[in-house]
């Protein structure tokens, strides 16, 4: 590999000639220390225990902090100081080595045994170290050096962490400038995440009011008609095929697992055609009732948890592309023209409907609902024009959320690109 003038090849890749490569063990103010997990059930205020789940790439989430036990005085040996780094030492392969920086809380904070505490000396900026740990090369280091044969849980220890290589700019001020720039992007990311949470909560509240008639839109009045699913739909089952039979060739196939994992309440066959799994089958062998048309609603008939039994998607297929509904699905075709297609995406998300699904679900390890039971579920139905208005409002909310999520995705990609450039010295700030 050709190295440009002014740069050199090192164990961490190409860096500027005036940079050095150190290891974390040489930059410590005191030895790395594993945490401590108290088990005493009584609590006091003033000392807080950081949970592993509360560690994020931007710092610590205080909502995950719990009071520490009063009787367990050993906890005082495991308190965090401002700008301490904690690193996950036992986790899944993609999360081992995940790090966070302690920004400080009103009360002292302790950390559990699954974390390691890192305190660095004056020559290394803690914020700069955090971004090195979270960089692409940092994540690769932990992935390659973690120990354990389990695919679900691996470990790193202090020796591995001490050997972590750090590309070091010649001055601490350059480290701080890099950390400050990346922290600014983190602030943007965090603000977008908070905005998405806020918008989702607003949408959720609007749905519970608009879909139950508690809140009426201007220009609409009158009672809603209560109808059962059996009155509204014709139900049928899907065409049985396993995930192993699916490929990228054949006819579009809606697997019930894809309904469970989707974050959308609809599937657009034209726009998502390339991503939809395909089944190689003679289409004539598939019952017409299992072929999905525009506006059909597909519910799952089995779930490993109660909340999952109410999962569904609405089919968007005006081009009439052959689309097969699969195993463990209940195909619901509307009788007549009583439903607006956009309204269908939202009307089954009210808590009232979900509660009925949970009531009729049967099973222990796997909850399921059948066509006979789903017929009994009832729903209040507004006039068609009011459905259109409600669907438009909620769809606009979804569009606004999607736009913010695009910004968030771009910000995250920007951060990764900036880390690659700044932590290797390809872009210099001072």
C-alpha positions as a LaTeX table, in Angstrom:
\begin{tabular}{lrrr}
\hline
Residue & $x$ (\AA) & $y$ (\AA) & $z$ (\AA) \\
\hline
Unk1 & 0.00 & 0.00 & 0.00 \\
Unk2 & 1.39 & 3.37 & $-1.02$ \\
Unk3 & 1.65 & 5.87 & 1.82 \\
Unk4 & 1.36 & 9.57 & 1.03 \\
Unk5 & 4.17 & 11.91 & 2.04 \\
Unk6 & 3.77 & 13.11 & 5.62 \\
Unk7 & 2.13 & 9.83 & 6.73 \\
Unk8 & 3.40 & 6.47 & 7.96 \\
Unk9 & 2.10 & 2.92 & 8.21 \\
Unk10 & 1.51 & 1.61 & 11.75 \\
Unk11 & $-0.34$ & $-1.21$ & 13.51 \\
Unk12 & $-3.48$ & 0.97 & 13.53 \\
Unk13 & $-3.13$ & 1.90 & 9.88 \\
Unk14 & $-1.84$ & 5.02 & 8.17 \\
Unk15 & $-1.40$ & 8.04 & 10.46 \\
Unk16 & 0.51 & 11.35 & 10.22 \\
Unk17 & 4.27 & 11.18 & 10.82 \\
Unk18 & 4.00 & 13.38 & 13.92 \\
Unk19 & 1.45 & 11.01 & 15.52 \\
Unk20 & 2.44 & 8.05 & 17.67 \\
Unk21 & 0.78 & 4.77 & 18.57 \\
Unk22 & 0.43 & 4.04 & 22.25 \\
Unk23 & $-1.52$ & 1.38 & 24.13 \\
Unk24 & $-4.11$ & 2.08 & 26.79 \\
Unk25 & $-2.02$ & 0.40 & 29.48 \\
Unk26 & 0.65 & 3.10 & 29.11 \\
Unk27 & $-1.85$ & 5.94 & 29.47 \\
Unk28 & $-3.54$ & 4.93 & 32.74 \\
Unk29 & $-3.62$ & 7.05 & 35.89 \\
Unk30 & $-4.46$ & 3.95 & 37.93 \\
Unk31 & $-5.10$ & 0.27 & 37.10 \\
Unk32 & $-8.23$ & $-0.76$ & 35.25 \\
Unk33 & $-10.76$ & $-2.08$ & 37.73 \\
Unk34 & $-13.70$ & $-4.44$ & 37.34 \\
Unk35 & $-16.96$ & $-3.29$ & 38.89 \\
Unk36 & $-18.91$ & $-4.67$ & 41.78 \\
Unk37 & $-22.51$ & $-5.92$ & 41.78 \\
Unk38 & $-24.22$ & $-5.61$ & 45.20 \\
Unk39 & $-27.10$ & $-7.93$ & 45.98 \\
Unk40 & $-28.45$ & $-6.43$ & 49.24 \\
Unk41 & $-32.17$ & $-5.55$ & 48.88 \\
Unk42 & $-32.24$ & $-2.42$ & 51.07 \\
Unk43 & $-31.44$ & 0.98 & 49.58 \\
Unk44 & $-30.20$ & 4.44 & 50.41 \\
Unk45 & $-30.15$ & 7.67 & 48.48 \\
Unk46 & $-26.91$ & 9.41 & 47.60 \\
Unk47 & $-25.09$ & 6.51 & 45.91 \\
Unk48 & $-26.20$ & 5.28 & 42.49 \\
Unk49 & $-25.50$ & 2.07 & 40.63 \\
Unk50 & $-25.02$ & 2.22 & 36.87 \\
Unk51 & $-26.72$ & $-0.63$ & 35.00 \\
Unk52 & $-25.10$ & $-2.16$ & 31.93 \\
Unk53 & $-28.13$ & $-1.31$ & 29.80 \\
Unk54 & $-27.78$ & 2.38 & 30.62 \\
Unk55 & $-24.35$ & 2.67 & 28.96 \\
Unk56 & $-24.67$ & 4.38 & 25.60 \\
Unk57 & $-22.15$ & 5.60 & 23.09 \\
Unk58 & $-22.88$ & 9.18 & 24.11 \\
Unk59 & $-22.49$ & 8.70 & 27.87 \\
Unk60 & $-24.68$ & 7.36 & 30.62 \\
Unk61 & $-28.44$ & 7.37 & 30.69 \\
Unk62 & $-29.44$ & 8.37 & 34.21 \\
Unk63 & $-32.77$ & 6.58 & 33.86 \\
Unk64 & $-30.91$ & 3.29 & 34.21 \\
Unk65 & $-29.25$ & 4.24 & 37.50 \\
Unk66 & $-30.54$ & 2.60 & 40.68 \\
Unk67 & $-29.85$ & 3.34 & 44.36 \\
Unk68 & $-27.10$ & 1.24 & 45.90 \\
Unk69 & $-27.54$ & $-0.91$ & 49.03 \\
Unk70 & $-27.00$ & 0.79 & 52.39 \\
Unk71 & $-25.36$ & $-2.15$ & 54.16 \\
Unk72 & $-22.90$ & $-2.89$ & 51.37 \\
Unk73 & $-20.10$ & $-0.46$ & 52.26 \\
Unk74 & $-17.83$ & $-2.09$ & 49.68 \\
Unk75 & $-19.69$ & $-0.03$ & 47.11 \\
Unk76 & $-17.62$ & 3.02 & 48.06 \\
Unk77 & $-14.57$ & 1.42 & 46.46 \\
Unk78 & $-16.31$ & 1.39 & 43.11 \\
Unk79 & $-17.46$ & 4.97 & 42.60 \\
Unk80 & $-17.07$ & 6.84 & 39.34 \\
Unk81 & $-15.46$ & 10.22 & 38.87 \\
Unk82 & $-16.09$ & 12.85 & 36.24 \\
Unk83 & $-14.83$ & 11.63 & 32.82 \\
Unk84 & $-14.19$ & 8.05 & 33.92 \\
Unk85 & $-14.62$ & 5.60 & 31.04 \\
Unk86 & $-16.48$ & 2.32 & 31.55 \\
Unk87 & $-16.19$ & $-0.56$ & 29.10 \\
Unk88 & $-18.46$ & $-3.59$ & 28.79 \\
Unk89 & $-16.31$ & $-6.64$ & 29.54 \\
Unk90 & $-18.91$ & $-9.38$ & 29.05 \\
Unk91 & $-21.58$ & $-9.05$ & 26.38 \\
Unk92 & $-22.77$ & $-10.23$ & 23.00 \\
Unk93 & $-20.11$ & $-10.19$ & 20.24 \\
Unk94 & $-21.45$ & $-6.96$ & 18.74 \\
Unk95 & $-21.59$ & $-5.16$ & 22.10 \\
Unk96 & $-18.53$ & $-6.38$ & 24.01 \\
Unk97 & $-16.19$ & $-3.43$ & 24.49 \\
Unk98 & $-19.05$ & $-0.94$ & 24.25 \\
Unk99 & $-17.92$ & 2.15 & 26.13 \\
Unk100 & $-19.41$ & 5.21 & 27.78 \\
Unk101 & $-18.05$ & 8.25 & 29.59 \\
Unk102 & $-19.30$ & 9.37 & 32.99 \\
Unk103 & $-20.49$ & 12.95 & 32.62 \\
Unk104 & $-21.34$ & 13.27 & 36.28 \\
Unk105 & $-24.61$ & 13.17 & 38.20 \\
Unk106 & $-25.76$ & 15.07 & 41.32 \\
Unk107 & $-24.85$ & 11.99 & 43.41 \\
Unk108 & $-21.86$ & 9.60 & 43.23 \\
Unk109 & $-22.33$ & 6.63 & 40.91 \\
Unk110 & $-21.03$ & 3.06 & 41.17 \\
Unk111 & $-20.71$ & 0.51 & 38.35 \\
Unk112 & $-21.44$ & $-3.24$ & 38.16 \\
Unk113 & $-19.15$ & $-6.21$ & 37.68 \\
Unk114 & $-19.88$ & $-6.47$ & 33.96 \\
Unk115 & $-18.10$ & $-3.15$ & 33.41 \\
Unk116 & $-14.47$ & $-2.10$ & 33.71 \\
Unk117 & $-13.49$ & 1.38 & 34.91 \\
Unk118 & $-10.74$ & 3.25 & 33.07 \\
Unk119 & $-9.01$ & 6.34 & 34.47 \\
Unk120 & $-6.41$ & 7.89 & 32.17 \\
Unk121 & $-3.48$ & 10.18 & 32.86 \\
Unk122 & $-3.08$ & 13.80 & 31.87 \\
Unk123 & $-1.59$ & 13.06 & 28.46 \\
Unk124 & $-4.77$ & 11.41 & 27.12 \\
Unk125 & $-8.12$ & 13.15 & 26.78 \\
Unk126 & $-10.93$ & 10.81 & 28.01 \\
Unk127 & $-13.32$ & 12.03 & 25.32 \\
Unk128 & $-10.78$ & 11.25 & 22.62 \\
Unk129 & $-10.24$ & 7.77 & 24.09 \\
Unk130 & $-14.01$ & 7.15 & 24.06 \\
Unk131 & $-14.23$ & 7.79 & 20.32 \\
Unk132 & $-11.21$ & 5.57 & 19.67 \\
Unk133 & $-12.93$ & 2.75 & 21.56 \\
Unk134 & $-16.14$ & 3.27 & 19.58 \\
Unk135 & $-14.49$ & 3.68 & 16.18 \\
Unk136 & $-14.66$ & 1.05 & 13.48 \\
Unk137 & $-11.11$ & $-0.10$ & 14.25 \\
Unk138 & $-11.95$ & $-0.15$ & 17.96 \\
Unk139 & $-15.00$ & $-2.34$ & 17.42 \\
Unk140 & $-12.93$ & $-4.64$ & 15.22 \\
Unk141 & $-10.23$ & $-4.90$ & 17.91 \\
Unk142 & $-12.71$ & $-6.12$ & 20.51 \\
Unk143 & $-14.40$ & $-8.47$ & 18.06 \\
Unk144 & $-11.07$ & $-10.09$ & 17.17 \\
Unk145 & $-9.73$ & $-10.30$ & 20.73 \\
Unk146 & $-12.85$ & $-11.26$ & 22.71 \\
Unk147 & $-12.74$ & $-14.72$ & 24.26 \\
Unk148 & $-15.40$ & $-17.36$ & 24.52 \\
Unk149 & $-16.93$ & $-19.99$ & 22.28 \\
Unk150 & $-20.51$ & $-18.83$ & 22.80 \\
Unk151 & $-22.11$ & $-16.94$ & 19.94 \\
Unk152 & $-24.33$ & $-15.14$ & 22.43 \\
Unk153 & $-21.79$ & $-14.01$ & 25.06 \\
Unk154 & $-18.06$ & $-13.31$ & 24.91 \\
Unk155 & $-15.59$ & $-11.58$ & 27.26 \\
Unk156 & $-12.61$ & $-9.28$ & 27.34 \\
Unk157 & $-10.37$ & $-8.73$ & 30.36 \\
Unk158 & $-8.07$ & $-6.04$ & 31.67 \\
Unk159 & $-5.09$ & $-7.43$ & 29.78 \\
Unk160 & $-6.91$ & $-7.16$ & 26.47 \\
Unk161 & $-8.15$ & $-3.66$ & 27.26 \\
Unk162 & $-4.67$ & $-2.53$ & 28.32 \\
Unk163 & $-3.33$ & $-3.66$ & 24.94 \\
Unk164 & $-5.85$ & $-1.52$ & 23.04 \\
Unk165 & $-3.83$ & 0.56 & 20.50 \\
Unk166 & $-4.43$ & 4.32 & 20.43 \\
Unk167 & $-3.32$ & 6.65 & 17.60 \\
Unk168 & $-2.10$ & 9.74 & 19.44 \\
Unk169 & $-1.83$ & 13.26 & 18.00 \\
Unk170 & 1.27 & 15.14 & 19.17 \\
Unk171 & $-0.66$ & 17.46 & 21.51 \\
Unk172 & $-3.53$ & 16.99 & 23.91 \\
Unk173 & $-5.18$ & 20.09 & 22.43 \\
Unk174 & $-5.56$ & 18.25 & 19.10 \\
Unk175 & $-7.11$ & 15.28 & 20.92 \\
Unk176 & $-9.56$ & 17.66 & 22.62 \\
Unk177 & $-10.42$ & 19.36 & 19.32 \\
Unk178 & $-11.22$ & 15.99 & 17.73 \\
Unk179 & $-13.32$ & 14.91 & 20.72 \\
Unk180 & $-15.17$ & 18.24 & 20.77 \\
Unk181 & $-16.03$ & 18.05 & 17.07 \\
Unk182 & $-17.34$ & 14.50 & 17.36 \\
Unk183 & $-19.23$ & 15.39 & 20.54 \\
Unk184 & $-21.04$ & 18.13 & 18.60 \\
Unk185 & $-22.28$ & 15.48 & 16.18 \\
Unk186 & $-23.35$ & 13.37 & 19.17 \\
Unk187 & $-25.39$ & 16.31 & 20.43 \\
Unk188 & $-27.14$ & 16.51 & 17.05 \\
Unk189 & $-27.79$ & 12.76 & 17.09 \\
Unk190 & $-29.15$ & 12.87 & 20.62 \\
Unk191 & $-31.43$ & 15.81 & 19.81 \\
Unk192 & $-32.83$ & 13.95 & 16.80 \\
Unk193 & $-33.37$ & 10.81 & 18.89 \\
Unk194 & $-35.24$ & 12.82 & 21.50 \\
Unk195 & $-37.33$ & 14.51 & 18.81 \\
Unk196 & $-38.26$ & 11.12 & 17.33 \\
Unk197 & $-39.30$ & 9.86 & 20.76 \\
Unk198 & $-41.41$ & 12.97 & 21.29 \\
Unk199 & $-43.09$ & 12.69 & 17.88 \\
Unk200 & $-43.80$ & 8.99 & 18.40 \\
Unk201 & $-45.45$ & 9.72 & 21.74 \\
Unk202 & $-47.55$ & 12.47 & 20.16 \\
Unk203 & $-48.62$ & 10.12 & 17.38 \\
Unk204 & $-49.44$ & 7.37 & 19.86 \\
Unk205 & $-51.61$ & 9.74 & 21.86 \\
Unk206 & $-53.34$ & 11.01 & 18.73 \\
Unk207 & $-54.09$ & 7.45 & 17.59 \\
Unk208 & $-55.68$ & 6.48 & 20.91 \\
Unk209 & $-57.96$ & 9.53 & 20.71 \\
Unk210 & $-58.76$ & 9.61 & 16.99 \\
Unk211 & $-59.27$ & 5.86 & 16.56 \\
Unk212 & $-61.73$ & 5.63 & 19.46 \\
Unk213 & $-63.75$ & 8.76 & 18.73 \\
Unk214 & $-62.65$ & 10.48 & 21.95 \\
Unk215 & $-61.40$ & 13.31 & 19.77 \\
Unk216 & $-63.38$ & 14.30 & 16.67 \\
Unk217 & $-61.99$ & 16.23 & 13.77 \\
Unk218 & $-63.71$ & 19.50 & 12.76 \\
Unk219 & $-66.73$ & 18.92 & 10.54 \\
Unk220 & $-67.51$ & 15.41 & 11.78 \\
Unk221 & $-70.17$ & 14.34 & 14.26 \\
Unk222 & $-72.58$ & 11.49 & 14.90 \\
Unk223 & $-72.16$ & 8.08 & 16.48 \\
Unk224 & $-69.72$ & 5.52 & 15.15 \\
Unk225 & $-71.03$ & 2.10 & 14.19 \\
Unk226 & $-69.73$ & $-0.88$ & 16.18 \\
Unk227 & $-68.94$ & $-3.88$ & 13.98 \\
Unk228 & $-67.26$ & $-7.22$ & 14.47 \\
Unk229 & $-64.33$ & $-8.37$ & 12.36 \\
Unk230 & $-66.60$ & $-11.18$ & 11.14 \\
Unk231 & $-68.97$ & $-8.57$ & 9.69 \\
Unk232 & $-66.15$ & $-6.64$ & 8.05 \\
Unk233 & $-63.86$ & $-9.34$ & 6.63 \\
Unk234 & $-63.70$ & $-12.65$ & 4.85 \\
Unk235 & $-60.91$ & $-14.69$ & 6.45 \\
Unk236 & $-58.67$ & $-17.35$ & 4.98 \\
Unk237 & $-55.26$ & $-18.93$ & 5.64 \\
Unk238 & $-51.94$ & $-18.61$ & 3.88 \\
Unk239 & $-49.90$ & $-20.92$ & 1.68 \\
Unk240 & $-47.52$ & $-23.10$ & 3.70 \\
Unk241 & $-43.80$ & $-22.77$ & 2.97 \\
Unk242 & $-40.76$ & $-22.69$ & 5.24 \\
Unk243 & $-38.15$ & $-19.93$ & 5.37 \\
Unk244 & $-35.64$ & $-22.36$ & 3.82 \\
Unk245 & $-37.77$ & $-22.58$ & 0.68 \\
Unk246 & $-37.60$ & $-18.84$ & 0.07 \\
Unk247 & $-35.08$ & $-17.20$ & $-2.23$ \\
Unk248 & $-34.76$ & $-14.23$ & $-4.57$ \\
Unk249 & $-36.58$ & $-16.00$ & $-7.42$ \\
Unk250 & $-40.25$ & $-16.78$ & $-7.86$ \\
Unk251 & $-43.35$ & $-15.01$ & $-6.57$ \\
Unk252 & $-43.45$ & $-12.53$ & $-3.66$ \\
Unk253 & $-44.15$ & $-14.34$ & $-0.39$ \\
Unk254 & $-45.23$ & $-12.78$ & 2.90 \\
Unk255 & $-43.60$ & $-14.71$ & 5.74 \\
Unk256 & $-45.19$ & $-14.19$ & 9.15 \\
Unk257 & $-41.76$ & $-13.58$ & 10.65 \\
Unk258 & $-41.37$ & $-10.54$ & 8.42 \\
Unk259 & $-44.62$ & $-9.13$ & 9.79 \\
Unk260 & $-43.28$ & $-9.52$ & 13.33 \\
Unk261 & $-39.98$ & $-7.79$ & 12.55 \\
Unk262 & $-41.35$ & $-4.97$ & 10.39 \\
Unk263 & $-41.63$ & $-1.52$ & 11.94 \\
Unk264 & $-44.30$ & $-0.58$ & 9.40 \\
Unk265 & $-47.98$ & $-1.39$ & 9.32 \\
Unk266 & $-48.04$ & $-1.88$ & 5.55 \\
Unk267 & $-46.07$ & $-3.55$ & 2.77 \\
Unk268 & $-45.84$ & $-1.82$ & $-0.60$ \\
Unk269 & $-45.28$ & $-4.58$ & $-3.16$ \\
Unk270 & $-44.03$ & $-2.29$ & $-5.93$ \\
Unk271 & $-41.61$ & $-0.24$ & $-3.82$ \\
Unk272 & $-40.36$ & $-3.20$ & $-1.77$ \\
Unk273 & $-40.38$ & $-5.81$ & $-4.53$ \\
Unk274 & $-36.62$ & $-6.48$ & $-4.43$ \\
Unk275 & $-36.59$ & $-6.94$ & $-0.64$ \\
Unk276 & $-39.64$ & $-9.21$ & $-0.42$ \\
Unk277 & $-38.69$ & $-12.93$ & $-0.26$ \\
Unk278 & $-39.75$ & $-15.06$ & $-3.21$ \\
Unk279 & $-41.17$ & $-18.56$ & $-3.44$ \\
Unk280 & $-40.62$ & $-20.76$ & $-6.48$ \\
Unk281 & $-44.02$ & $-22.37$ & $-6.94$ \\
Unk282 & $-46.60$ & $-22.84$ & $-9.65$ \\
Unk283 & $-48.97$ & $-19.97$ & $-9.00$ \\
Unk284 & $-51.92$ & $-22.14$ & $-10.05$ \\
Unk285 & $-51.32$ & $-24.31$ & $-6.97$ \\
Unk286 & $-51.92$ & $-21.35$ & $-4.68$ \\
Unk287 & $-55.49$ & $-20.71$ & $-3.58$ \\
Unk288 & $-56.87$ & $-17.38$ & $-4.76$ \\
Unk289 & $-57.80$ & $-16.61$ & $-1.16$ \\
Unk290 & $-54.08$ & $-16.75$ & $-0.29$ \\
Unk291 & $-53.14$ & $-14.25$ & $-3.00$ \\
Unk292 & $-52.92$ & $-10.74$ & $-1.59$ \\
Unk293 & $-54.67$ & $-7.84$ & $-3.25$ \\
Unk294 & $-54.55$ & $-4.10$ & $-2.67$ \\
Unk295 & $-56.09$ & $-3.28$ & 0.72 \\
Unk296 & $-55.97$ & $-6.79$ & 2.19 \\
Unk297 & $-55.03$ & $-6.97$ & 5.86 \\
Unk298 & $-52.78$ & $-9.82$ & 6.99 \\
Unk299 & $-52.70$ & $-10.73$ & 10.69 \\
Unk300 & $-50.28$ & $-13.22$ & 12.24 \\
Unk301 & $-51.90$ & $-16.17$ & 13.97 \\
Unk302 & $-48.98$ & $-16.99$ & 16.30 \\
Unk303 & $-46.52$ & $-15.11$ & 18.45 \\
Unk304 & $-44.04$ & $-15.83$ & 21.22 \\
Unk305 & $-45.49$ & $-12.96$ & 23.26 \\
Unk306 & $-48.99$ & $-11.61$ & 23.84 \\
Unk307 & $-48.34$ & $-8.24$ & 22.25 \\
Unk308 & $-47.24$ & $-9.93$ & 19.03 \\
Unk309 & $-50.61$ & $-11.60$ & 18.40 \\
Unk310 & $-52.05$ & $-8.31$ & 17.17 \\
Unk311 & $-49.31$ & $-7.73$ & 14.58 \\
Unk312 & $-50.48$ & $-7.11$ & 11.02 \\
Unk313 & $-49.71$ & $-5.41$ & 7.71 \\
Unk314 & $-51.94$ & $-3.79$ & 5.12 \\
Unk315 & $-51.09$ & $-4.74$ & 1.54 \\
Unk316 & $-50.42$ & $-1.97$ & $-0.99$ \\
Unk317 & $-50.66$ & $-3.69$ & $-4.37$ \\
Unk318 & $-52.59$ & $-1.64$ & $-6.95$ \\
Unk319 & $-50.51$ & $-3.20$ & $-9.76$ \\
Unk320 & $-51.86$ & $-6.66$ & $-8.79$ \\
Unk321 & $-48.43$ & $-8.25$ & $-8.51$ \\
Unk322 & $-48.80$ & $-11.93$ & $-7.50$ \\
Unk323 & $-48.20$ & $-11.89$ & $-3.74$ \\
Unk324 & $-48.61$ & $-15.04$ & $-1.63$ \\
Unk325 & $-49.57$ & $-14.90$ & 2.02 \\
Unk326 & $-47.61$ & $-17.46$ & 4.00 \\
Unk327 & $-47.74$ & $-19.84$ & 6.91 \\
Unk328 & $-49.20$ & $-18.58$ & 10.21 \\
Unk329 & $-51.07$ & $-15.71$ & 8.58 \\
Unk330 & $-54.76$ & $-14.82$ & 8.52 \\
Unk331 & $-55.71$ & $-13.14$ & 5.26 \\
Unk332 & $-58.51$ & $-10.61$ & 5.79 \\
Unk333 & $-60.36$ & $-9.34$ & 2.74 \\
Unk334 & $-62.84$ & $-6.52$ & 3.28 \\
Unk335 & $-66.48$ & $-7.10$ & 2.45 \\
Unk336 & $-67.58$ & $-4.17$ & 0.30 \\
Unk337 & $-66.18$ & $-0.64$ & 0.41 \\
Unk338 & $-66.55$ & 0.22 & 4.09 \\
Unk339 & $-62.82$ & 0.79 & 4.78 \\
Unk340 & $-60.36$ & 3.40 & 3.59 \\
Unk341 & $-57.04$ & 1.70 & 2.84 \\
Unk342 & $-54.96$ & 4.36 & 4.60 \\
Unk343 & $-57.19$ & 4.22 & 7.68 \\
Unk344 & $-56.67$ & 0.44 & 7.88 \\
Unk345 & $-52.98$ & 0.97 & 8.58 \\
Unk346 & $-53.83$ & 2.59 & 11.91 \\
Unk347 & $-57.25$ & 1.49 & 13.14 \\
Unk348 & $-56.05$ & $-1.85$ & 14.53 \\
Unk349 & $-53.37$ & $-0.17$ & 16.66 \\
Unk350 & $-55.70$ & 1.16 & 19.34 \\
Unk351 & $-55.23$ & $-0.31$ & 22.80 \\
Unk352 & $-58.83$ & $-1.52$ & 22.72 \\
Unk353 & $-58.16$ & $-3.74$ & 19.70 \\
Unk354 & $-54.86$ & $-5.02$ & 21.09 \\
Unk355 & $-56.56$ & $-5.89$ & 24.36 \\
Unk356 & $-59.14$ & $-8.01$ & 22.51 \\
Unk357 & $-56.43$ & $-9.86$ & 20.62 \\
Unk358 & $-54.70$ & $-10.65$ & 23.91 \\
Unk359 & $-58.02$ & $-11.85$ & 25.38 \\
Unk360 & $-58.69$ & $-14.31$ & 22.57 \\
Unk361 & $-55.08$ & $-15.50$ & 22.25 \\
Unk362 & $-54.44$ & $-19.01$ & 23.55 \\
Unk363 & $-51.27$ & $-20.92$ & 24.33 \\
Unk364 & $-48.40$ & $-20.86$ & 26.82 \\
Unk365 & $-45.00$ & $-20.58$ & 25.14 \\
Unk366 & $-46.63$ & $-19.45$ & 21.88 \\
Unk367 & $-49.79$ & $-17.36$ & 21.81 \\
Unk368 & $-52.13$ & $-17.83$ & 18.89 \\
Unk369 & $-55.44$ & $-16.67$ & 17.52 \\
Unk370 & $-57.61$ & $-18.46$ & 14.98 \\
Unk371 & $-60.13$ & $-17.33$ & 12.37 \\
Unk372 & $-63.06$ & $-18.23$ & 14.60 \\
Unk373 & $-61.81$ & $-16.06$ & 17.47 \\
Unk374 & $-60.72$ & $-13.12$ & 15.35 \\
Unk375 & $-64.27$ & $-12.86$ & 14.00 \\
Unk376 & $-65.44$ & $-11.89$ & 17.51 \\
Unk377 & $-63.22$ & $-8.83$ & 17.83 \\
Unk378 & $-65.21$ & $-5.62$ & 17.51 \\
Unk379 & $-64.18$ & $-2.18$ & 16.32 \\
Unk380 & $-65.94$ & 1.20 & 16.14 \\
Unk381 & $-66.17$ & 2.42 & 12.54 \\
Unk382 & $-66.61$ & 6.07 & 11.54 \\
Unk383 & $-68.08$ & 7.16 & 8.23 \\
Unk384 & $-65.80$ & 6.70 & 5.24 \\
Unk385 & $-65.05$ & 10.43 & 4.92 \\
Unk386 & $-63.93$ & 10.63 & 8.57 \\
Unk387 & $-61.74$ & 7.55 & 8.05 \\
Unk388 & $-60.03$ & 9.34 & 5.16 \\
Unk389 & $-59.41$ & 12.44 & 7.31 \\
Unk390 & $-58.05$ & 10.45 & 10.26 \\
Unk391 & $-55.83$ & 8.34 & 8.01 \\
Unk392 & $-54.41$ & 11.47 & 6.34 \\
Unk393 & $-53.49$ & 13.07 & 9.69 \\
Unk394 & $-51.77$ & 9.97 & 11.02 \\
Unk395 & $-50.03$ & 9.39 & 7.70 \\
Unk396 & $-48.68$ & 12.95 & 7.80 \\
Unk397 & $-47.32$ & 12.24 & 11.27 \\
Unk398 & $-45.61$ & 9.13 & 9.92 \\
Unk399 & $-44.12$ & 11.12 & 7.05 \\
Unk400 & $-42.75$ & 13.69 & 9.49 \\
Unk401 & $-41.25$ & 10.90 & 11.60 \\
Unk402 & $-39.71$ & 9.28 & 8.54 \\
Unk403 & $-38.08$ & 12.58 & 7.52 \\
Unk404 & $-36.50$ & 12.97 & 10.96 \\
Unk405 & $-35.34$ & 9.34 & 10.92 \\
Unk406 & $-33.61$ & 10.01 & 7.57 \\
Unk407 & $-31.81$ & 12.97 & 9.18 \\
Unk408 & $-30.80$ & 10.76 & 12.10 \\
Unk409 & $-29.45$ & 8.08 & 9.78 \\
Unk410 & $-27.43$ & 10.68 & 7.85 \\
Unk411 & $-26.07$ & 12.12 & 11.11 \\
Unk412 & $-24.95$ & 8.69 & 12.27 \\
Unk413 & $-23.25$ & 7.97 & 8.95 \\
Unk414 & $-21.62$ & 11.42 & 9.09 \\
Unk415 & $-20.25$ & 10.66 & 12.55 \\
Unk416 & $-18.76$ & 7.35 & 11.39 \\
Unk417 & $-17.15$ & 9.05 & 8.39 \\
Unk418 & $-15.78$ & 11.86 & 10.57 \\
Unk419 & $-14.36$ & 9.36 & 13.04 \\
Unk420 & $-12.55$ & 7.56 & 10.23 \\
Unk421 & $-11.01$ & 10.80 & 9.02 \\
Unk422 & $-10.26$ & 12.53 & 12.34 \\
Unk423 & $-8.97$ & 9.54 & 14.34 \\
Unk424 & $-6.48$ & 8.65 & 11.61 \\
Unk425 & $-5.27$ & 12.20 & 11.00 \\
Unk426 & $-6.48$ & 12.32 & 7.40 \\
Unk427 & $-8.21$ & 15.55 & 8.45 \\
Unk428 & $-6.37$ & 17.78 & 10.93 \\
Unk429 & $-8.19$ & 20.33 & 13.09 \\
Unk430 & $-5.14$ & 22.12 & 14.55 \\
\hline
\end{tabular}
